[in-house]
Amino acid sequence: MTEIKQEQVTTLYRATTLGFWGNLLLAAVLSFFLIRYDQAADSGQAMVYYVVIWLALLTAACFYRLNLTRQFNPNHYHDPNSLLLWANKHILLTTIINTIWGVAGFILLPDHFPLRVLMSATLFGVLLMSIPILIISLFAYSVQLFAILAPILVSLLIKPDYLDDAYLLPVSILILAGTLFAVSEFVHRMLMELRDAQSLLKEQANTDALTQLANRRAFDQTFKNEWRRTIRDELPISMLLVDVDHFAQYNESQGQRAGDNCLKAIASSMEVVTRRPADIAARYSDEEFAVLLPNTTLDNAIVLGERLRTTVEQLQIPHPASKHGVVTVSVGVACCTPEMEEEKDTPEKGEIMFPAMLINAADNALFLAKQQGCNRVAEQKCGEQRLAFVLQKYAKKEDSRT
């Protein structure tokens, strides 16, 4: 869901450039005709000053929003709170810009009826440029509609035109405003339905059909995002690599259906180690599972790995081919505390930690657990290379048997 939210906010900011030039163009055209009419009517310089001040405020607000757009990096991973903050910033600035437009409808409303029509049409043009806000919120767009049109309607009531049909203009504005709101409500509902459909499709694409856990694709994407966040926050990140012991023999003796049920039961046990929102368990391969534990130290990860191992053992799923008599798992635990690459400028700070190092460390730890007799938890820190030691120990064990 976070990915979809980021796409929505990215779309909102991408529309800012068009809104920037559109606002300036409409403001320039309206200002030109207002000043021209004021000079033709020879009513003094007051209107010119008002127009210049209004135009300066609008231009400054538009430039500020454009600058905010340049600060937003759509390629950078943003957590939900960050996305909400960026969306609120954009909506707030858009509301300020549209309020400035609304002020024009109240203070700068001319007495000349054709110019009143031009100003009304211009304000509706501004509303159309604000439509991208519907991606985020219908209420926010309704606020824009009120901020732009309410002032001119009030102004038309307190400064009426004395033409016989002058009342038709505010009536027309109300009709168009109602129509625009109805259409925007329909568009927003369609956008939300598309968002939900996209979310469902992504969820299906990221879910393992058998176990209903995240699949390898979803795990890799989450791992990449969490690794970046870990670097930024300078926090540890741990990984459990879980393998079902002697699963091939279990499948051969018990059958495919029993094997599938076994994997489902083990997948259900993953909830004992993934109780925080950021934790994720995934089916990593056929009988292998991976658990990502952000902001978790090695010691805590070992405790969780042991808890998972015990939980699976307590399921008491019969396994005649296992020396334990039941289905068990081996767990490899690894932990890294990555740092920014530019901070690794001295030998004392050690080598740079890469995502693959955490996976390799967990894989090496799992290999160690297997070689120690299965149904065990083994650990390895990032950068430690125990594999050679494991192979050496395994070779000695084989030699002692001969």
N, C-alpha and C positions, 0 to 999 in steps of 0.2 A: 504493500500500500504506500510505503514511503517513496518508492520509485515513481509511482503514478502522481503522487503529490508534488514531487520535484518536477515532473514533466509539466504539470499544471502551472506551477510558479514560473518555470522557464518560459512557457508560452506567454504568460502575462508580461514578463519583462521584455520578451522579443517584440511585443506590440508597442513598446514605449517609443521607439524611434519614429514609427508612423504617427503615433499620437503627438509627438513633439512637433514635427513639421506641420501636421494638420492643425494643431492649436495655433501655431504662429501664423500660418496662412490665413485662417479664419479671422484671427485677431487683427491682422494687417488690413484685410479687406474691410472689416467692420469699422476699424478706426479711420480708414481713408474716407469712407462715406459719411461718418459722423462729423469729422472735421470739415469736410467739404460742405456739408449742409449747414454747419454752424457758421462758417465764413460767409456763405451765401445769404444766410438770414441776418448776418451782422448783429449777433446777439452778445458780442463781447468775447473775451478770451477764457472765461471760466470753464466752458465745456472742453476746450482744447487742453487745459491743464488737467482736468479730470481724466480725459482719454489717455494722455501721456502717462500719468501716474498709474492708471489701471493697466495699461500696456506694459509698463516696466515691472509691476508686480507679477503679472501673468508670465512674462518672459523669464523672470528670475525663478519662479516656481517650476516652470518647464525645464529650465537648465538644471535645476537641482535634482529633479526626478531623473533626467537623462544621466547625470553624474552617478546617481544611485544605481542605475541600470548597468553602468560600466563596472561598478564594484561587485555586482553579482556574477559569480562564476558558475555557469550551468554544468560544467564538466566536473566540478568539485562535489563530493558527496556531502549532502546536508542532512542532519538528523531532523526529526519531525519538529522539534522546538525551533530550530534555526529556520526551517521552511516557513513556519507560522510567523516568525518575526519578519522575514523578508516580504511575505505576502501582506502583512499588516502595514509595513512601511510604504509599500507601493499604493495600497488602498488609501492610506492617510494622505499621501502627497496628491493622489488623484482627486480626493475629496477637497483638498485645499484649492487645487487648480479649478475645479468645477464650481467651488464657492465663489472664487474670483469672477468666473463667468456669470454666476448668478447675480453678483453685485452689479455687474454691467447692466443687467436687465432691470435693475431698480434705480441706479443713479444716472446711468447714461441713456435711459429711454427717451428718444426724441419725440417731439410733438408731431412730426411728419409721419403720416400713416404708412407710406411705402417703406420708410426706414424701420418702422415698428415691425412690419412683416419681415424685412431683411434680418433684423435682430432675432426674431422668433425662429426663423429658419436656421440661422447660425447656431443658436442654442441647441436645436435638435441635431445639428451636425456634430456638435461637441458630445452630445449624448450617444450618438452612434459610435463615436471613437472610443467611448468608455465601455463598450460592450464586452471586451475581453475580461472585465471584472466578473462577468457571469461565470467564468470558469471556477472562480473561488466561492462567490456568494451572491445569491439573489438579493439578500437584504442590503449588501454593500452597494449593489447597483441601484436599488430603490432609493438609497440615500443620495446617490448622484442625481437621480431624477428629481428629487425634491429640492436639492441644493441649487440646481440650475433653473428649474421652472417656477418654483414658488415665488421668488422675488419679482419676476416679470409679471406674474399674475396679480400680485399685490399692487405693483406699480400701475398696471392697466386699470385697476379698480379705483385707485386714488387719483390717478391722472388720466381720466377718460378722454378719448378723442370724440369730438362733437359731431362727427359724421353720423348719418342715420344708421348705417350698418356697422358701426365701430364695435359693437358688442360681439360681432362674429369672430373677431380675432381671439379674445380670451376663450370663447367657446371652442374654437378650432384647436387652440393649444390644449385645452382639457381633453378633447376627443383624441387628439394625436398622442397625448401623454398616456391616456388609458389604453390605447391600442399598443403603444410601445411597451407598456408594462405587461400586457397580456402576452405579447410576442416574446418578451424577454423571459417571462415565467415559463413559457413553453420551451424556449431554447435552453434555459437552465435545467429543466427537467430532463430534456434529451441528453444534455451533457453529463448529467449525473448518472443516467442509465448507461451511457457509453462508458463512463468511468467504472461503474460497477461490473459491467460485462468484461471490460479490460482487466479489472482486478481479478475476476473469477478465472479468466483465461490464464493469467500469469500464475495464479495460485495452482491451477491444474498443471501448468508447465513446470512448476517448481516443486511439485509434490510427487513422491514415489507412490505408484499406484497400489502396491502391495501393503506397505507398512504405514502409509499416510504421513510419513516423516518427510522432511525436506529431501530433495534429491541432490545429486552431486553438483548440478548446475547452480542450484540455489545456495548450496553451502559455499561454493567457490566465490560467488558474488558477495555473500554476507561476509565471508572471510576477508575479502579485499577491502570492503567498507570498514569493517571493524579494525583491521590493521592500520588503516589511515587514522581512524579516530584514536587508536591506542598510541600512535606516534604523537599526535597532537596533544593528547592529555597526559602523556608519559606514564601510562599505566601498564601493568602486566597483562598478558593474554595467555591463556592456557588451552590445551587441546587434549582430548581423550580419543584415542584410536582403539576401537573395540572390535575384537574378532571372536566369532563363535568357535569354540574348540571342537575339532573333529567333525565339522558340519557335513563334509562330503560323505563320511561314513554314516552319519545320521540320516542323510537323504537316501542313501542306498538301502539302509535297513528298514527305515520307517515309511519311505515313499515321499513323493513330491508334495502332496497335500499336507502331510505332517510337517515337512520342512517349512512350508509357507506359514503354517500356524505357529511354528516355533519362532520364526522371524517376527511375526506380528506380536507375539507375547513379549519378546525381548524389546521390540520397539516401544511397546507400552510401558516398559520398565524405565525408559529414558527420562520419564517425567521426574524421577527422584533426583536428577542432576541438572534439570533445565527448568528451574522454578522462577528465574528472573526473565524479564522480557527480552533482554539482549542475548540470553543463552539460546543456542540452536543445536538440535540433534538431527543428523542426516544419515540416510543410507548411503554409505560411501562406495561400496561395491556389493557383490553378491551376498556375502555373509559378514561384511565388515561395516561398522558404523563409526561415525565421527561426531564428536561433541565439541563445540566451540564455547569457551567460557571467558568472555572479556572481563577485565578487572578482577582476575582470580590469580592468586599466587600459586606457586608449585605445591606448597604444603596443603592448601585448601583443595587443589585439584586432585591430589593423591587421596585425600579423604573422600571426595566425591567419586573417584574411580573405585575405591574399595566399597563404597556404599552401593554402587551399581553392580559390581561383581557379586556382592552378597545377595542383592535383590534377585538377580537372575538365578543364582544357585538355589534360592528359596522357592523359586517357581516349581522346583521338583519335577521338571519335564524328563521322563525316563530316556536314558541314552545308553543302551546295552554296550555299545562299542567304546564308551568312555570309562576310564578307571575310577571315575567319581560316581558312575552310575546314573548321573543326571547331566543335563545340558549345562555347560559352564561357559564363561567368557574369559578371555585374557585382555587386559587393558594396558595400553601404553600411554603414559602421561608425559607431557612436555609443557614447558613454560618459557616465554620470552618477554623481555621488557625492551621493546625497540626504541631507538632514539632517532631524532632527526639526523640526516646524513651530515649536515654541516656542523653538527655538534661533535661528530666523531673525528676531530682534527688532531687528536693526540693519541699516542700509543696506549696511554693509561686507560683510555676509555674503551679499549678493546675493538673487536671487529664490528662492522655494520651488520645489523640483523635484517635478514630478508625473510619474507613470508615462507619461502620454501624451506628455510632452516627449521621452522617450527614443525612443519609437516614431516620433514626428515627425522627430526628428533623424536617425534611421537611414533613414527614407524620403527625407528631403532629400539625405542623402549618396548614396543609391542613385540618385536623380535626377541628381545631379552626375556620378556614374560613367557613367551612360547618355549624358549630353550630352558627355562627354569622349571618346566613341567606343566604349563598351562594353569588355568584357573588362578591367575596371579595378577598383581598390579606392579608394573615396573615404571620407573621414571627416568627422564633425561632432560637436562637443561639445554637450551639452544646453544649450539657451538660445541657441545661435548660430543666426541666421537668414540662411543663405546663399541661400535660395531666390530672393530678389529678384535677387541677384547672378547666380545661375545663369540665370534668365530673361533678364536683361539681356545676358549673354554669348551666350546662344543666339540672341537677337534680332539681335545684331550679326553673328553668324555667318551667319544667314539673309540679312541685308542684303548681306553681302559676296558672297553667291552670285548675287544678282540684278544 
